[in-house]
Amino acid sequence: PEYAVSTKAAAAPVIAVLASYGLDAEQAYVAALEFWSAIHGFVLLEMTGVMDDVDADAVFSDMVLRLSVGLQKR
């Protein structure tokens, strides 16, 4: 439980940005978890060499933009 509380506190700036998309506090928290999951998966793929043959920076930017566009359409 302490980890969850401290993690949510550390994510406060991200949650605030996501709330600017018109999400309420709970929706912004869930969106932060979604972004965190996507970034975590991205980092794992990059660390294991799956992205050695692609421009990882471009793929990362694309991923963030796609997630952001999805928030705008909700």
Biopython code that builds the backbone (N, CA, C, O; Angstrom):
import numpy as np
from Bio.PDB.StructureBuilder import StructureBuilder

atoms = [
    (1, "PRO", "N", (0.807, -1.224, 0.000)),
    (1, "PRO", "CA", (0.000, 0.000, 0.000)),
    (1, "PRO", "C", (0.842, 1.276, 0.000)),
    (1, "PRO", "O", (0.479, 2.261, -0.644)),
    (2, "GLU", "N", (1.970, 1.260, 0.724)),
    (2, "GLU", "CA", (2.822, 2.452, 0.763)),
    (2, "GLU", "C", (3.399, 2.753, -0.613)),
    (2, "GLU", "O", (3.521, 3.913, -1.006)),
    (3, "TYR", "N", (3.750, 1.700, -1.337)),
    (3, "TYR", "CA", (4.302, 1.885, -2.673)),
    (3, "TYR", "C", (3.276, 2.540, -3.590)),
    (3, "TYR", "O", (3.610, 3.446, -4.354)),
    (4, "ALA", "N", (2.039, 2.085, -3.516)),
    (4, "ALA", "CA", (0.988, 2.654, -4.364)),
    (4, "ALA", "C", (0.782, 4.127, -4.054)),
    (4, "ALA", "O", (0.611, 4.936, -4.966)),
    (5, "VAL", "N", (0.797, 4.482, -2.775)),
    (5, "VAL", "CA", (0.610, 5.881, -2.374)),
    (5, "VAL", "C", (1.770, 6.732, -2.877)),
    (5, "VAL", "O", (1.554, 7.811, -3.429)),
    (6, "SER", "N", (3.000, 6.254, -2.691)),
    (6, "SER", "CA", (4.158, 7.045, -3.114)),
    (6, "SER", "C", (4.245, 7.133, -4.639)),
    (6, "SER", "O", (4.663, 8.156, -5.182)),
    (7, "THR", "N", (3.853, 6.071, -5.319)),
    (7, "THR", "CA", (3.849, 6.094, -6.781)),
    (7, "THR", "C", (2.846, 7.108, -7.304)),
    (7, "THR", "O", (3.141, 7.854, -8.238)),
    (8, "LYS", "N", (1.669, 7.139, -6.709)),
    (8, "LYS", "CA", (0.646, 8.092, -7.138)),
    (8, "LYS", "C", (1.115, 9.520, -6.875)),
    (8, "LYS", "O", (0.857, 10.413, -7.683)),
    (9, "ALA", "N", (1.799, 9.744, -5.755)),
    (9, "ALA", "CA", (2.319, 11.078, -5.449)),
    (9, "ALA", "C", (3.385, 11.483, -6.464)),
    (9, "ALA", "O", (3.415, 12.629, -6.912)),
    (10, "ALA", "N", (4.260, 10.542, -6.826)),
    (10, "ALA", "CA", (5.309, 10.837, -7.801)),
    (10, "ALA", "C", (4.722, 11.115, -9.185)),
    (10, "ALA", "O", (5.305, 11.858, -9.974)),
    (11, "ALA", "N", (3.586, 10.527, -9.469)),
    (11, "ALA", "CA", (2.939, 10.711, -10.774)),
    (11, "ALA", "C", (2.075, 11.962, -10.827)),
    (11, "ALA", "O", (1.466, 12.243, -11.860)),
    (12, "ALA", "N", (2.009, 12.711, -9.748)),
    (12, "ALA", "CA", (1.125, 13.889, -9.686)),
    (12, "ALA", "C", (1.319, 14.855, -10.857)),
    (12, "ALA", "O", (0.325, 15.322, -11.412)),
    (13, "PRO", "N", (2.559, 15.177, -11.258)),
    (13, "PRO", "CA", (2.705, 16.092, -12.408)),
    (13, "PRO", "C", (2.120, 15.512, -13.699)),
    (13, "PRO", "O", (1.509, 16.234, -14.487)),
    (14, "VAL", "N", (2.309, 14.219, -13.910)),
    (14, "VAL", "CA", (1.763, 13.573, -15.109)),
    (14, "VAL", "C", (0.241, 13.577, -15.051)),
    (14, "VAL", "O", (-0.429, 13.850, -16.047)),
    (15, "ILE", "N", (-0.291, 13.276, -13.887)),
    (15, "ILE", "CA", (-1.746, 13.274, -13.702)),
    (15, "ILE", "C", (-2.315, 14.666, -13.962)),
    (15, "ILE", "O", (-3.382, 14.801, -14.560)),
    (16, "ALA", "N", (-1.609, 15.693, -13.518)),
    (16, "ALA", "CA", (-2.062, 17.073, -13.751)),
    (16, "ALA", "C", (-2.103, 17.393, -15.244)),
    (16, "ALA", "O", (-3.051, 18.019, -15.717)),
    (17, "VAL", "N", (-1.092, 16.971, -15.979)),
    (17, "VAL", "CA", (-1.076, 17.208, -17.428)),
    (17, "VAL", "C", (-2.234, 16.470, -18.087)),
    (17, "VAL", "O", (-2.928, 17.029, -18.936)),
    (18, "LEU", "N", (-2.442, 15.216, -17.696)),
    (18, "LEU", "CA", (-3.525, 14.436, -18.291)),
    (18, "LEU", "C", (-4.892, 15.011, -17.926)),
    (18, "LEU", "O", (-5.831, 14.922, -18.717)),
    (19, "ALA", "N", (-5.010, 15.594, -16.750)),
    (19, "ALA", "CA", (-6.272, 16.239, -16.357)),
    (19, "ALA", "C", (-6.583, 17.429, -17.263)),
    (19, "ALA", "O", (-7.745, 17.801, -17.422)),
    (20, "SER", "N", (-5.550, 18.023, -17.854)),
    (20, "SER", "CA", (-5.771, 19.162, -18.756)),
    (20, "SER", "C", (-6.513, 18.737, -20.028)),
    (20, "SER", "O", (-6.968, 19.588, -20.792)),
    (21, "TYR", "N", (-6.633, 17.446, -20.254)),
    (21, "TYR", "CA", (-7.423, 16.934, -21.374)),
    (21, "TYR", "C", (-8.907, 16.852, -21.017)),
    (21, "TYR", "O", (-9.713, 16.355, -21.804)),
    (22, "GLY", "N", (-9.261, 17.337, -19.833)),
    (22, "GLY", "CA", (-10.653, 17.328, -19.410)),
    (22, "GLY", "C", (-11.034, 16.089, -18.623)),
    (22, "GLY", "O", (-12.219, 15.825, -18.421)),
    (23, "LEU", "N", (-10.044, 15.324, -18.175)),
    (23, "LEU", "CA", (-10.318, 14.125, -17.395)),
    (23, "LEU", "C", (-10.493, 14.491, -15.926)),
    (23, "LEU", "O", (-9.831, 15.399, -15.424)),
    (24, "ASP", "N", (-11.382, 13.784, -15.242)),
    (24, "ASP", "CA", (-11.475, 14.001, -13.800)),
    (24, "ASP", "C", (-10.279, 13.303, -13.141)),
    (24, "ASP", "O", (-9.491, 12.650, -13.825)),
    (25, "ALA", "N", (-10.143, 13.435, -11.834)),
    (25, "ALA", "CA", (-8.963, 12.938, -11.131)),
    (25, "ALA", "C", (-8.764, 11.439, -11.339)),
    (25, "ALA", "O", (-7.646, 10.994, -11.598)),
    (26, "GLU", "N", (-9.823, 10.670, -11.229)),
    (26, "GLU", "CA", (-9.710, 9.213, -11.382)),
    (26, "GLU", "C", (-9.350, 8.839, -12.818)),
    (26, "GLU", "O", (-8.507, 7.970, -13.041)),
    (27, "GLN", "N", (-9.984, 9.489, -13.788)),
    (27, "GLN", "CA", (-9.676, 9.216, -15.195)),
    (27, "GLN", "C", (-8.233, 9.581, -15.522)),
    (27, "GLN", "O", (-7.562, 8.860, -16.261)),
    (28, "ALA", "N", (-7.754, 10.695, -14.976)),
    (28, "ALA", "CA", (-6.375, 11.116, -15.213)),
    (28, "ALA", "C", (-5.400, 10.118, -14.599)),
    (28, "ALA", "O", (-4.357, 9.833, -15.187)),
    (29, "TYR", "N", (-5.725, 9.590, -13.435)),
    (29, "TYR", "CA", (-4.878, 8.578, -12.803)),
    (29, "TYR", "C", (-4.822, 7.320, -13.660)),
    (29, "TYR", "O", (-3.749, 6.754, -13.867)),
    (30, "VAL", "N", (-5.958, 6.888, -14.150)),
    (30, "VAL", "CA", (-5.999, 5.696, -15.004)),
    (30, "VAL", "C", (-5.220, 5.956, -16.302)),
    (30, "VAL", "O", (-4.490, 5.082, -16.771)),
    (31, "ALA", "N", (-5.371, 7.129, -16.868)),
    (31, "ALA", "CA", (-4.617, 7.472, -18.083)),
    (31, "ALA", "C", (-3.120, 7.469, -17.804)),
    (31, "ALA", "O", (-2.334, 7.040, -18.650)),
    (32, "ALA", "N", (-2.718, 7.941, -16.630)),
    (32, "ALA", "CA", (-1.295, 7.908, -16.256)),
    (32, "ALA", "C", (-0.801, 6.470, -16.185)),
    (32, "ALA", "O", (0.317, 6.176, -16.608)),
    (33, "LEU", "N", (-1.624, 5.574, -15.654)),
    (33, "LEU", "CA", (-1.250, 4.150, -15.623)),
    (33, "LEU", "C", (-1.104, 3.595, -17.040)),
    (33, "LEU", "O", (-0.212, 2.793, -17.312)),
    (34, "GLU", "N", (-1.983, 4.027, -17.930)),
    (34, "GLU", "CA", (-1.907, 3.569, -19.318)),
    (34, "GLU", "C", (-0.613, 4.045, -19.977)),
    (34, "GLU", "O", (0.074, 3.276, -20.649)),
    (35, "PHE", "N", (-0.290, 5.333, -19.774)),
    (35, "PHE", "CA", (0.951, 5.865, -20.327)),
    (35, "PHE", "C", (2.154, 5.137, -19.729)),
    (35, "PHE", "O", (3.080, 4.765, -20.449)),
    (36, "TRP", "N", (2.138, 4.936, -18.413)),
    (36, "TRP", "CA", (3.237, 4.266, -17.728)),
    (36, "TRP", "C", (3.416, 2.855, -18.286)),
    (36, "TRP", "O", (4.541, 2.417, -18.527)),
    (37, "SER", "N", (2.307, 2.148, -18.491)),
    (37, "SER", "CA", (2.377, 0.794, -19.044)),
    (37, "SER", "C", (2.985, 0.808, -20.439)),
    (37, "SER", "O", (3.831, -0.027, -20.759)),
    (38, "ALA", "N", (2.564, 1.741, -21.258)),
    (38, "ALA", "CA", (3.095, 1.831, -22.619)),
    (38, "ALA", "C", (4.590, 2.146, -22.600)),
    (38, "ALA", "O", (5.366, 1.536, -23.335)),
    (39, "ILE", "N", (4.985, 3.091, -21.764)),
    (39, "ILE", "CA", (6.399, 3.464, -21.688)),
    (39, "ILE", "C", (7.229, 2.312, -21.123)),
    (39, "ILE", "O", (8.335, 2.048, -21.594)),
    (40, "HIS", "N", (6.697, 1.634, -20.122)),
    (40, "HIS", "CA", (7.401, 0.493, -19.548)),
    (40, "HIS", "C", (7.644, -0.590, -20.598)),
    (40, "HIS", "O", (8.745, -1.130, -20.705)),
    (41, "GLY", "N", (6.613, -0.896, -21.361)),
    (41, "GLY", "CA", (6.758, -1.876, -22.430)),
    (41, "GLY", "C", (7.751, -1.428, -23.484)),
    (41, "GLY", "O", (8.542, -2.230, -23.981)),
    (42, "PHE", "N", (7.712, -0.162, -23.823)),
    (42, "PHE", "CA", (8.642, 0.392, -24.809)),
    (42, "PHE", "C", (10.079, 0.219, -24.330)),
    (42, "PHE", "O", (10.944, -0.236, -25.079)),
    (43, "VAL", "N", (10.325, 0.586, -23.077)),
    (43, "VAL", "CA", (11.677, 0.489, -22.517)),
    (43, "VAL", "C", (12.154, -0.963, -22.513)),
    (43, "VAL", "O", (13.310, -1.235, -22.838)),
    (44, "LEU", "N", (11.283, -1.886, -22.151)),
    (44, "LEU", "CA", (11.672, -3.303, -22.164)),
    (44, "LEU", "C", (12.048, -3.764, -23.570)),
    (44, "LEU", "O", (13.033, -4.479, -23.752)),
    (45, "LEU", "N", (11.262, -3.352, -24.559)),
    (45, "LEU", "CA", (11.577, -3.725, -25.935)),
    (45, "LEU", "C", (12.909, -3.127, -26.373)),
    (45, "LEU", "O", (13.704, -3.781, -27.047)),
    (46, "GLU", "N", (13.141, -1.890, -25.986)),
    (46, "GLU", "CA", (14.396, -1.235, -26.349)),
    (46, "GLU", "C", (15.586, -1.906, -25.641)),
    (46, "GLU", "O", (16.629, -2.127, -26.257)),
    (47, "MET", "N", (15.429, -2.225, -24.369)),
    (47, "MET", "CA", (16.517, -2.839, -23.596)),
    (47, "MET", "C", (16.883, -4.230, -24.106)),
    (47, "MET", "O", (18.043, -4.634, -24.025)),
    (48, "THR", "N", (15.914, -4.956, -24.624)),
    (48, "THR", "CA", (16.175, -6.323, -25.077)),
    (48, "THR", "C", (16.611, -6.397, -26.535)),
    (48, "THR", "O", (16.819, -7.488, -27.065)),
    (49, "GLY", "N", (16.749, -5.248, -27.185)),
    (49, "GLY", "CA", (17.262, -5.221, -28.553)),
    (49, "GLY", "C", (16.226, -5.360, -29.635)),
    (49, "GLY", "O", (16.574, -5.401, -30.815)),
    (50, "VAL", "N", (14.960, -5.435, -29.270)),
    (50, "VAL", "CA", (13.905, -5.583, -30.278)),
    (50, "VAL", "C", (13.881, -4.378, -31.228)),
    (50, "VAL", "O", (13.486, -4.505, -32.387)),
    (51, "MET", "N", (14.297, -3.226, -30.737)),
    (51, "MET", "CA", (14.235, -2.008, -31.552)),
    (51, "MET", "C", (15.576, -1.609, -32.150)),
    (51, "MET", "O", (15.756, -0.466, -32.572)),
    (52, "ASP", "N", (16.500, -2.532, -32.187)),
    (52, "ASP", "CA", (17.826, -2.204, -32.710)),
    (52, "ASP", "C", (17.800, -1.739, -34.166)),
    (52, "ASP", "O", (18.653, -0.957, -34.585)),
    (53, "ASP", "N", (16.829, -2.216, -34.930)),
    (53, "ASP", "CA", (16.791, -1.900, -36.360)),
    (53, "ASP", "C", (15.835, -0.765, -36.722)),
    (53, "ASP", "O", (15.572, -0.527, -37.900)),
    (54, "VAL", "N", (15.316, -0.065, -35.710)),
    (54, "VAL", "CA", (14.393, 1.046, -35.980)),
    (54, "VAL", "C", (14.875, 2.295, -35.241)),
    (54, "VAL", "O", (15.707, 2.224, -34.337)),
    (55, "ASP", "N", (14.339, 3.412, -35.644)),
    (55, "ASP", "CA", (14.626, 4.675, -34.958)),
    (55, "ASP", "C", (13.748, 4.729, -33.713)),
    (55, "ASP", "O", (12.595, 5.155, -33.779)),
    (56, "ALA", "N", (14.293, 4.297, -32.585)),
    (56, "ALA", "CA", (13.512, 4.195, -31.346)),
    (56, "ALA", "C", (12.952, 5.540, -30.914)),
    (56, "ALA", "O", (11.847, 5.597, -30.375)),
    (57, "ASP", "N", (13.683, 6.617, -31.138)),
    (57, "ASP", "CA", (13.181, 7.942, -30.758)),
    (57, "ASP", "C", (11.932, 8.295, -31.555)),
    (57, "ASP", "O", (10.974, 8.839, -31.007)),
    (58, "ALA", "N", (11.943, 7.987, -32.841)),
    (58, "ALA", "CA", (10.773, 8.273, -33.680)),
    (58, "ALA", "C", (9.589, 7.402, -33.264)),
    (58, "ALA", "O", (8.454, 7.878, -33.213)),
    (59, "VAL", "N", (9.850, 6.135, -32.969)),
    (59, "VAL", "CA", (8.774, 5.241, -32.536)),
    (59, "VAL", "C", (8.190, 5.723, -31.211)),
    (59, "VAL", "O", (6.973, 5.709, -31.028)),
    (60, "PHE", "N", (9.048, 6.149, -30.291)),
    (60, "PHE", "CA", (8.580, 6.650, -28.997)),
    (60, "PHE", "C", (7.705, 7.895, -29.186)),
    (60, "PHE", "O", (6.626, 7.994, -28.602)),
    (61, "SER", "N", (8.173, 8.834, -29.999)),
    (61, "SER", "CA", (7.386, 10.047, -30.257)),
    (61, "SER", "C", (6.033, 9.697, -30.859)),
    (61, "SER", "O", (5.007, 10.252, -30.467)),
    (62, "ASP", "N", (6.040, 8.783, -31.806)),
    (62, "ASP", "CA", (4.800, 8.341, -32.436)),
    (62, "ASP", "C", (3.846, 7.741, -31.408)),
    (62, "ASP", "O", (2.648, 8.024, -31.428)),
    (63, "MET", "N", (4.378, 6.911, -30.509)),
    (63, "MET", "CA", (3.557, 6.274, -29.490)),
    (63, "MET", "C", (2.896, 7.321, -28.588)),
    (63, "MET", "O", (1.698, 7.247, -28.314)),
    (64, "VAL", "N", (3.676, 8.281, -28.138)),
    (64, "VAL", "CA", (3.134, 9.318, -27.254)),
    (64, "VAL", "C", (2.079, 10.140, -27.992)),
    (64, "VAL", "O", (1.039, 10.468, -27.421)),
    (65, "LEU", "N", (2.338, 10.470, -29.241)),
    (65, "LEU", "CA", (1.349, 11.233, -30.021)),
    (65, "LEU", "C", (0.059, 10.439, -30.207)),
    (65, "LEU", "O", (-1.030, 11.002, -30.089)),
    (66, "ARG", "N", (0.162, 9.144, -30.497)),
    (66, "ARG", "CA", (-1.033, 8.322, -30.674)),
    (66, "ARG", "C", (-1.847, 8.251, -29.375)),
    (66, "ARG", "O", (-3.074, 8.347, -29.395)),
    (67, "LEU", "N", (-1.156, 8.084, -28.264)),
    (67, "LEU", "CA", (-1.864, 8.053, -26.986)),
    (67, "LEU", "C", (-2.523, 9.392, -26.702)),
    (67, "LEU", "O", (-3.651, 9.436, -26.213)),
    (68, "SER", "N", (-1.835, 10.477, -27.002)),
    (68, "SER", "CA", (-2.379, 11.817, -26.775)),
    (68, "SER", "C", (-3.603, 12.077, -27.639)),
    (68, "SER", "O", (-4.592, 12.635, -27.164)),
    (69, "VAL", "N", (-3.542, 11.680, -28.898)),
    (69, "VAL", "CA", (-4.684, 11.860, -29.797)),
    (69, "VAL", "C", (-5.879, 11.081, -29.269)),
    (69, "VAL", "O", (-7.014, 11.555, -29.330)),
    (70, "GLY", "N", (-5.625, 9.892, -28.752)),
    (70, "GLY", "CA", (-6.700, 9.101, -28.175)),
    (70, "GLY", "C", (-7.379, 9.816, -27.016)),
    (70, "GLY", "O", (-8.594, 9.719, -26.847)),
    (71, "LEU", "N", (-6.600, 10.529, -26.223)),
    (71, "LEU", "CA", (-7.188, 11.292, -25.114)),
    (71, "LEU", "C", (-8.037, 12.440, -25.626)),
    (71, "LEU", "O", (-9.084, 12.743, -25.054)),
    (72, "GLN", "N", (-7.600, 13.074, -26.687)),
    (72, "GLN", "CA", (-8.326, 14.212, -27.234)),
    (72, "GLN", "C", (-9.689, 13.806, -27.788)),
    (72, "GLN", "O", (-10.626, 14.605, -27.777)),
    (73, "LYS", "N", (-9.805, 12.574, -28.271)),
    (73, "LYS", "CA", (-11.050, 12.119, -28.882)),
    (73, "LYS", "C", (-12.068, 11.625, -27.882)),
    (73, "LYS", "O", (-13.212, 11.359, -28.251)),
    (74, "ARG", "N", (-11.675, 11.492, -26.600)),
    (74, "ARG", "CA", (-12.597, 10.955, -25.597)),
    (74, "ARG", "C", (-13.522, 11.988, -25.127)),
    (74, "ARG", "O", (-14.372, 11.716, -24.279)),
]
sb = StructureBuilder()
sb.init_structure("model")
sb.init_model(0)
sb.init_chain("A")
sb.init_seg("    ")
for serial, (resi, resn, name, xyz) in enumerate(atoms, 1):
    if name == "N":
        sb.init_residue(resn, " ", resi, " ")
    sb.init_atom(name, np.array(xyz, "f"), 0.0, 1.0, " ", f" {name:<3s}", serial, name[0])
structure = sb.get_structure()
